Amino acid sequence: TTTTTTTTTTTRPAKPPKPPTPERAKVLTLAGHVEGLYPGARQTLVIDVHNPNEFAVKIASLAVAVGATGSACPADSIVVDPAPTGTVIPAKGAASVPVGIGLRLNAPDACHGVTFPLRYSATATRAKP
């Protein structure tokens, strides 16, 4: 008896490895609160920025929008200074960003005791190590 064994090997060219998928950044969380405003008064609004990412980020822009109060006190009665940029928020960490805020001297009497809704937005880039 004769036994014949045939082995066939097929080779394919190696596929180049896929480039790593860029890590999708998670959304920063911003929160702040200020009290003690009265006509002509200025305070510091401290905005706490929380970074849930595995890498540090650098604030490129930060904005504060004053919302309507539903009363006779217009939102433009509040003056918000430009927010500083460049603050580095560590990976999985937080930092505070101070922003000047005030109530105009000529704000109407209807502004007394009014709570203004503040909305925060920011953009950031990956911080260089």
Backbone as a printed PyTorch tensor [residue, N CA C, xyz], in Angstrom:
tensor([[[  0.8250,  -1.1660,   0.0000],
         [  0.0000,   0.0000,   0.0000],
         [  0.8720,   1.2330,   0.0000]],

        [[  0.4200,   2.1540,  -0.7980],
         [  1.1240,   3.4260,  -0.8900],
         [  0.1950,   4.5110,  -0.3750]],

        [[  0.7120,   5.3480,   0.5230],
         [ -0.0610,   6.4630,   1.0350],
         [  0.6070,   7.7350,   0.5670]],

        [[ -0.1740,   8.6170,  -0.0030],
         [  0.3500,   9.8970,  -0.4640],
         [ -0.3150,  10.9960,   0.3530]],

        [[  0.5080,  11.8490,   0.8970],
         [ -0.0170,  12.9730,   1.6540],
         [  0.3880,  14.2380,   0.9320]],

        [[ -0.5770,  15.0960,   0.6980],
         [ -0.3010,  16.3690,   0.0410],
         [ -0.6740,  17.4920,   1.0000]],

        [[  0.2470,  18.3980,   1.1840],
         [ -0.0150,  19.5530,   2.0380],
         [  0.0790,  20.7880,   1.1790]],

        [[ -0.9410,  21.6080,   1.2530],
         [ -0.9430,  22.8630,   0.5050],
         [ -0.9490,  24.0060,   1.5040]],

        [[ -0.0360,  24.9230,   1.3000],
         [  0.0140,  26.0990,   2.1590],
         [ -0.2220,  27.3120,   1.2880]],

        [[ -1.1750,  28.1280,   1.6950],
         [ -1.4550,  29.3520,   0.9620],
         [ -1.0140,  30.5190,   1.8290]],

        [[ -0.2800,  31.3920,   1.2320],
         [  0.1180,  32.5790,   1.9880],
         [ -0.5040,  33.7980,   1.3480]],

        [[ -0.8750,  34.7190,   2.1880],
         [ -1.4320,  35.9800,   1.7200],
         [ -0.4850,  37.0780,   2.1790]],

        [[ -0.4340,  38.1290,   1.4070],
         [  0.3960,  39.2330,   1.8840],
         [ -0.1830,  39.7790,   3.1940]],

        [[  0.6920,  40.1290,   4.0890],
         [  0.2480,  40.6710,   5.3860],
         [ -0.4410,  42.0060,   5.1930]],

        [[ -1.5480,  42.1730,   5.8960],
         [ -2.2400,  43.4580,   5.8560],
         [ -1.4960,  44.4130,   6.7670]],

        [[ -1.3780,  45.6530,   6.3200],
         [ -0.7350,  46.6030,   7.2340],
         [ -1.6180,  46.7860,   8.4610]],

        [[ -1.0060,  46.9910,   9.6210],
         [ -1.8350,  47.1710,  10.8190],
         [ -2.6740,  48.4330,  10.7030]],

        [[ -3.8660,  48.3350,  11.2620],
         [ -4.7460,  49.5080,  11.2460],
         [ -4.1490,  50.5690,  12.1470]],

        [[ -4.2400,  51.8370,  11.7000],
         [ -3.7510,  52.8920,  12.5980],
         [ -4.6490,  52.9460,  13.8220]],

        [[ -4.0750,  53.3290,  14.9500],
         [ -4.9200,  53.3960,  16.1550],
         [ -6.0460,  54.3960,  15.9730]],

        [[ -7.1930,  54.0320,  16.4680],
         [ -8.3410,  54.9330,  16.4070],
         [ -8.1030,  56.0520,  17.4110]],

        [[ -8.2480,  57.3020,  16.9600],
         [ -8.0480,  58.3910,  17.9140],
         [ -9.0410,  58.2720,  19.0590]],

        [[ -8.5540,  58.5310,  20.2460],
         [ -9.4080,  58.4640,  21.4190],
         [-10.4250,  59.5990,  21.3550]],

        [[-11.6840,  59.2400,  21.4710],
         [-12.7350,  60.2400,  21.4170],
         [-12.7980,  60.9330,  22.7750]],

        [[-12.7000,  62.2330,  22.7400],
         [-12.7090,  63.0090,  23.9780],
         [-14.0920,  63.0040,  24.6030]],

        [[-14.1050,  62.9430,  25.9150],
         [-15.3550,  63.0290,  26.6620],
         [-15.6420,  64.4970,  26.9500]],

        [[-16.8880,  64.7960,  27.2160],
         [-17.3390,  66.1710,  27.4250],
         [-16.9170,  66.6700,  28.8060]],

        [[-16.3890,  67.8800,  28.8380],
         [-16.0390,  68.5180,  30.1020],
         [-17.3210,  68.9230,  30.8260]],

        [[-17.2850,  68.9530,  32.1310],
         [-18.4180,  69.4090,  32.9300],
         [-18.0420,  70.7550,  33.5390]],

        [[-18.9300,  71.7410,  33.3950],
         [-18.6770,  73.0790,  33.9270],
         [-19.8000,  73.4520,  34.8850]],

        [[-19.4330,  74.0730,  35.9950],
         [-20.4280,  74.5100,  36.9700],
         [-19.9080,  75.7560,  37.6650]],

        [[-20.8190,  76.6290,  38.0220],
         [-20.4200,  77.8420,  38.7200],
         [-21.6080,  78.4900,  39.3910]],

        [[-21.3000,  79.4180,  40.2900],
         [-22.3460,  80.0830,  41.0550],
         [-21.7650,  81.3830,  41.5950]],

        [[-22.5590,  82.4150,  41.5940],
         [-22.1170,  83.6890,  42.1650],
         [-23.3080,  84.3290,  42.8780]],

        [[-23.0270,  85.0260,  43.9600],
         [-24.0640,  85.7400,  44.7100],
         [-23.5490,  87.1310,  45.0420]],

        [[-24.4290,  87.9590,  45.5520],
         [-24.0260,  89.2600,  46.0580],
         [-23.9230,  90.3520,  45.0130]],

        [[-24.6150,  90.1820,  43.8980],
         [-24.5980,  91.2410,  42.8810],
         [-25.6780,  92.2650,  43.1930]],

        [[-25.3410,  93.4970,  43.0360],
         [-26.2830,  94.6140,  43.1510],
         [-25.7840,  95.6720,  42.1720]],

        [[-26.5950,  96.6630,  41.8230],
         [-26.1720,  97.6310,  40.8100],
         [-24.7840,  98.2140,  41.1120]],

        [[-23.8960,  98.0560,  40.1620],
         [-22.5340,  98.5480,  40.2840],
         [-21.5710,  97.5570,  40.9160]],

        [[-22.0820,  96.4660,  41.4780],
         [-21.2230,  95.4800,  42.1490],
         [-20.5370,  94.5590,  41.1440]],

        [[-19.3150,  94.1660,  41.4970],
         [-18.5610,  93.1860,  40.7110],
         [-18.1560,  92.0510,  41.6380]],

        [[-18.2100,  90.8670,  41.1280],
         [-17.8240,  89.6740,  41.8820],
         [-16.9690,  88.7860,  40.9810]],

        [[-16.4210,  87.7560,  41.5830],
         [-15.7030,  86.7470,  40.8020],
         [-16.5760,  85.4990,  40.7340]],

        [[-16.9090,  85.1180,  39.5250],
         [-17.6330,  83.8770,  39.2700],
         [-16.5660,  82.8040,  39.0970]],

        [[-16.5690,  81.8050,  39.9470],
         [-15.5960,  80.7190,  39.8360],
         [-16.2670,  79.5630,  39.1030]],

        [[-15.7180,  79.2230,  37.9420],
         [-16.2630,  78.1230,  37.1470],
         [-15.3770,  76.9030,  37.3760]],

        [[-15.9770,  75.8440,  37.9110],
         [-15.2560,  74.5950,  38.1260],
         [-15.3780,  73.7540,  36.8600]],

        [[-14.2270,  73.3580,  36.3370],
         [-14.1810,  72.5670,  35.1040],
         [-13.6670,  71.1760,  35.4580]],

        [[-14.4610,  70.1610,  35.1590],
         [-14.1010,  68.7730,  35.4430],
         [-13.7740,  68.0640,  34.1300]],

        [[-12.6380,  67.3820,  34.1090],
         [-12.1610,  66.6810,  32.9230],
         [-12.2570,  65.1680,  33.1630]],

        [[-13.1810,  64.4620,  32.4870],
         [-13.3200,  63.0200,  32.6820],
         [-12.3540,  62.2030,  31.8060]],

        [[-11.5450,  62.8770,  31.0060],
         [-10.6720,  62.1880,  30.0530],
         [ -9.4470,  61.5780,  30.7260]],

        [[ -8.8400,  60.6480,  30.0230],
         [ -7.6260,  59.9760,  30.4930],
         [ -6.3780,  60.8020,  30.1800]],

        [[ -6.5700,  62.0060,  29.6940],
         [ -5.4500,  62.8810,  29.3430],
         [ -5.7920,  64.3020,  29.7730]],

        [[ -4.7650,  65.0980,  30.0080],
         [ -4.9640,  66.4930,  30.4070],
         [ -5.4400,  67.3010,  29.2060]],

        [[ -6.2300,  68.3320,  29.4710],
         [ -6.6930,  69.2280,  28.4140],
         [ -6.3690,  70.6690,  28.7930]],

        [[ -6.2880,  71.4990,  27.7650],
         [ -6.0070,  72.9240,  27.9510],
         [ -7.2060,  73.7050,  27.4270]],

        [[ -7.7580,  74.5930,  28.2590],
         [ -8.9270,  75.3820,  27.8590],
         [ -8.5320,  76.3320,  26.7190]],

        [[ -9.2280,  76.1860,  25.5910],
         [ -8.9910,  77.0700,  24.4440],
         [ -9.9880,  78.2280,  24.4400]],

        [[-11.2010,  77.9650,  24.9030],
         [-12.2050,  79.0310,  25.0170],
         [-13.1890,  78.6390,  26.1090]],

        [[-13.7070,  79.6510,  26.7660],
         [-14.7050,  79.4340,  27.8070],
         [-15.6540,  80.6250,  27.7290]],

        [[-16.9510,  80.3340,  27.6570],
         [-17.9400,  81.4100,  27.5290],
         [-19.0240,  81.2510,  28.5910]],

        [[-19.5410,  82.3880,  29.0070],
         [-20.6620,  82.4320,  29.9500],
         [-21.7820,  83.1920,  29.2570]],

        [[-22.9400,  82.5430,  29.1200],
         [-24.1090,  83.1970,  28.5280],
         [-25.1360,  83.4300,  29.6290]],

        [[-25.6610,  84.6320,  29.6770],
         [-26.6770,  84.9910,  30.6720],
         [-28.0440,  84.7990,  30.0410]],

        [[-28.8750,  84.0000,  30.6840],
         [-30.2010,  83.7160,  30.1510],
         [-31.2380,  84.7140,  30.6320]],

        [[-32.3910,  84.6830,  29.9840],
         [-33.5110,  85.5670,  30.3290],
         [-34.0850,  85.1660,  31.6810]],

        [[-34.5740,  86.1600,  32.3980],
         [-35.1300,  85.9170,  33.7280],
         [-36.6470,  85.8270,  33.7260]],

        [[-37.2610,  86.2250,  32.6360],
         [-38.7120,  86.2230,  32.5850],
         [-39.3110,  87.3960,  33.3370]],

        [[-38.4890,  88.3410,  33.7350],
         [-38.9860,  89.5100,  34.4630],
         [-38.6380,  90.7650,  33.6650]],

        [[-38.8400,  91.9040,  34.2810],
         [-38.5160,  93.1750,  33.6280],
         [-37.0330,  93.5070,  33.7590]],

        [[-36.2450,  92.5340,  34.1660],
         [-34.7970,  92.7230,  34.3000],
         [-34.1140,  92.0040,  33.1260]],

        [[-33.6300,  92.7510,  32.1380],
         [-33.0410,  92.1130,  30.9510],
         [-31.7020,  91.4330,  31.2610]],

        [[-31.4090,  90.3800,  30.5150],
         [-30.1690,  89.6270,  30.6960],
         [-28.9350,  90.5010,  30.4990]],

        [[-29.0450,  91.5270,  29.6410],
         [-27.8590,  92.3690,  29.4120],
         [-27.5770,  93.3190,  30.5840]],

        [[-28.3500,  93.1760,  31.6730],
         [-28.0350,  93.9120,  32.8960],
         [-26.7870,  93.3200,  33.5630]],

        [[-26.4810,  92.0790,  33.2070],
         [-25.2950,  91.3980,  33.7390],
         [-24.1630,  91.5630,  32.7330]],

        [[-22.9940,  91.9080,  33.2410],
         [-21.8020,  92.0550,  32.4040],
         [-20.8190,  90.9650,  32.8130]],

        [[-20.3600,  90.1860,  31.8290],
         [-19.4120,  89.1100,  32.0920],
         [-18.1100,  89.4370,  31.3630]],

        [[-17.0080,  89.4300,  32.1010],
         [-15.7010,  89.6650,  31.4950],
         [-15.3080,  88.4790,  30.6180]],

        [[-14.4230,  88.7040,  29.6450],
         [-13.9120,  87.5710,  28.8700],
         [-13.2040,  86.5880,  29.8070]],

        [[-13.4610,  85.3290,  29.6040],
         [-12.8500,  84.3020,  30.4470],
         [-11.4100,  84.0510,  30.0100]],

        [[-10.5430,  83.7990,  30.9630],
         [ -9.1570,  83.4910,  30.5930],
         [ -9.0770,  82.1240,  29.9230]],

        [[ -8.0880,  81.9490,  29.0870],
         [ -7.8610,  80.6590,  28.4280],
         [ -6.4860,  80.1490,  28.8600]],

        [[ -6.2030,  78.9190,  28.5010],
         [ -4.8930,  78.3500,  28.7900],
         [ -4.8150,  77.5210,  30.0500]],

        [[ -5.8770,  77.5030,  30.8560],
         [ -5.8590,  76.6870,  32.0690],
         [ -5.7640,  75.2190,  31.6810]],

        [[ -4.8610,  74.4860,  32.3080],
         [ -4.7210,  73.0540,  32.0520],
         [ -5.4950,  72.2960,  33.1240]],

        [[ -6.3650,  71.3920,  32.6560],
         [ -7.1630,  70.5600,  33.5480],
         [ -6.5420,  69.1640,  33.5110]],

        [[ -6.0740,  68.6490,  34.6380],
         [ -5.4100,  67.3490,  34.6180],
         [ -6.3560,  66.2180,  34.2190]],

        [[ -5.7710,  65.1060,  33.7780],
         [ -6.5590,  63.9230,  33.4480],
         [ -7.3680,  63.5050,  34.6610]],

        [[ -8.6530,  63.2200,  34.4480],
         [ -9.5640,  62.7980,  35.5160],
         [ -9.5670,  63.7860,  36.6840]],

        [[ -9.2880,  65.0570,  36.3850],
         [ -9.1850,  66.0570,  37.4400],
         [-10.0720,  67.2610,  37.2000]],

        [[ -9.8190,  68.2920,  37.9720],
         [-10.6200,  69.5110,  37.8930],
         [ -9.7430,  70.7180,  38.1710]],

        [[-10.2260,  71.8560,  37.7400],
         [ -9.5750,  73.1340,  38.0190],
         [-10.6520,  74.2000,  38.0400]],

        [[-10.3400,  75.3150,  38.6840],
         [-11.2660,  76.4330,  38.7600],
         [-10.7740,  77.5710,  37.8900]],

        [[-11.7050,  78.1960,  37.1740],
         [-11.3810,  79.3270,  36.3030],
         [-12.1830,  80.5320,  36.7980]],

        [[-11.4970,  81.5910,  37.2320],
         [-12.2060,  82.7800,  37.7200],
         [-12.6130,  83.6960,  36.5600]],

        [[-13.8350,  84.2060,  36.6280],
         [-14.3500,  85.1140,  35.6020],
         [-15.0270,  86.2820,  36.3240]],

        [[-14.6980,  87.4990,  35.9240],
         [-15.3380,  88.6750,  36.5070],
         [-16.7710,  88.8130,  36.0070]],

        [[-17.6610,  89.2060,  36.9080],
         [-19.0730,  89.3700,  36.5520],
         [-19.6410,  90.5230,  37.3890]],

        [[-20.5970,  91.2460,  36.8230],
         [-21.1740,  92.3540,  37.5580],
         [-22.5740,  92.6920,  37.0870]],

        [[-23.2550,  93.4900,  37.8990],
         [-24.5760,  94.0050,  37.5510],
         [-24.3960,  95.4860,  37.2250]],

        [[-24.8730,  95.8740,  36.0550],
         [-24.7040,  97.2710,  35.6120],
         [-25.2460,  98.2440,  36.6660]],

        [[-24.5840,  99.3640,  36.7720],
         [-24.9880, 100.4060,  37.7240],
         [-26.4030, 100.9090,  37.4310]],

        [[-26.7580, 100.9510,  36.1440],
         [-28.0740, 101.4530,  35.7490],
         [-29.1070, 100.3270,  35.5830]],

        [[-28.8790,  99.1810,  36.2130],
         [-29.8420,  98.0690,  36.1170],
         [-31.1810,  98.5100,  36.7060]],

        [[-32.2940,  98.1110,  36.0900],
         [-33.6090,  98.5170,  36.6060],
         [-33.8780,  97.9380,  38.0030]],

        [[-34.7510,  98.5870,  38.7350],
         [-35.1350,  98.1130,  40.0680],
         [-35.7020,  96.6970,  40.0270]],

        [[-36.2560,  96.3140,  38.8720],
         [-36.8370,  94.9730,  38.7260],
         [-35.7780,  93.8790,  38.8670]],

        [[-34.4960,  94.2450,  38.8150],
         [-33.4240,  93.2550,  38.9410],
         [-33.1760,  92.8420,  40.3870]],

        [[-33.7550,  93.5770,  41.3330],
         [-33.5460,  93.2620,  42.7450],
         [-34.0690,  91.8560,  43.0600]],

        [[-33.1920,  91.0010,  43.5570],
         [-33.5900,  89.6460,  43.9680],
         [-33.7660,  88.6520,  42.8340]],

        [[-33.4630,  89.0450,  41.6100],
         [-33.6550,  88.1540,  40.4650],
         [-32.4950,  87.1550,  40.3790]],

        [[-32.8070,  85.9280,  40.0140],
         [-31.7930,  84.9130,  39.7640],
         [-31.6150,  84.7900,  38.2590]],

        [[-30.3940,  84.9690,  37.8060],
         [-30.0900,  84.8690,  36.3790],
         [-29.5510,  83.4750,  36.0610]],

        [[-30.1300,  82.8150,  35.0690],
         [-29.5520,  81.5260,  34.6660],
         [-28.2630,  81.7760,  33.8670]],

        [[-27.2270,  81.0530,  34.2120],
         [-25.9540,  81.1690,  33.5020],
         [-25.6630,  79.8380,  32.8080]],

        [[-25.2770,  79.9230,  31.5330],
         [-24.9080,  78.7340,  30.7630],
         [-23.4260,  78.8410,  30.4250]],

        [[-22.7190,  77.7400,  30.5850],
         [-21.2830,  77.7260,  30.3420],
         [-20.9780,  76.8220,  29.1580]],

        [[-19.9920,  77.2280,  28.3820],
         [-19.5140,  76.3720,  27.2990],
         [-18.0040,  76.5550,  27.1990]],

        [[-17.3360,  75.5080,  26.7610],
         [-15.8790,  75.5700,  26.6540],
         [-15.4060,  74.6560,  25.5420]],

        [[-14.2660,  74.9950,  24.9930],
         [-13.5610,  74.0940,  24.0980],
         [-12.1740,  73.8970,  24.6870]],

        [[-11.6110,  72.7440,  24.4160],
         [-10.2980,  72.4270,  24.9570],
         [ -9.5440,  71.5660,  23.9590]],

        [[ -8.2340,  71.5860,  24.0920],
         [ -7.3730,  70.7310,  23.2780],
         [ -6.5640,  69.8490,  24.2180]],

        [[ -6.0480,  68.7630,  23.6770],
         [ -5.1930,  67.9050,  24.4770],
         [ -3.9690,  68.6970,  24.9020]],

        [[ -3.6720,  68.6830,  26.1830],
         [ -2.5150,  69.4350,  26.6870],
         [ -1.2380,  68.6780,  26.3490]],

        [[ -0.2230,  69.4230,  26.0150],
         [  1.0620,  68.7990,  25.7460],
         [  1.6800,  68.3670,  27.0680]],

        [[  2.2750,  67.1660,  27.0740],
         [  2.8700,  66.6690,  28.3360],
         [  4.0160,  67.5270,  28.8090]]])
